[in-house]
Amino acid sequence: MPHVEYDLAQDLAFEPPTRGVVCRTCAPAPWSLVHGNELLLARDPGYPAYPADKEKYKVSQHTVSAVRNILEKLALPPDIWCHELPIGIESAADVFTGYVMFDAWVANQDRHHQNWGALRKEDELCLAPSFDHGAALAKSFR
C-alpha cells in the first residue's frame, strides 16, 4: 500500500512531553499535494471545501460516489510510492480501496476530506500515498 513512513516523536519543550508522529512530505519536489477537499471543490463549486475544523468531519457532500468520481480521474500513485502493487490493483480507486481497508483494520476514524488527496506535477494528477494515520497508529503512544 502506498503510504508515508512515520516515526514516533516527542517534543521535550513541554511538561509532560508532547507525543506524536513525524514523517517526510508525501509530495517531494516537483510534486505538490492537492487535498481531497480541493479536488471535490473543483468538481462541485458548491462543495464546502474549507469548513471550520469541527465541521470537516460532517460534510454531507463528502460521499463515496463523490470520492469515486474523483478517483476515476486520477492516475496510480507515482512509482516512488508504488513498489509492488498486488495483482489486480490497476487504478487509483483500487489503491484507495486499500486505504479504506487499512483504516478499518487499524480503527482509523480520521479519513476526512483533508486526509487524502492527489499529487500534482504540471498536468499530471496521481493519487497521493496514504497519510495522516496518527489518530489510529499513534494513539497508543500518547
Helices and strands as residue ranges (DSSP letters): E 6-11, E 18-23, E 32-35, H 36-43, G 53-55, H 64-71, H 92-105, E 117-121, E 124-127, H 134-137, G 139-141
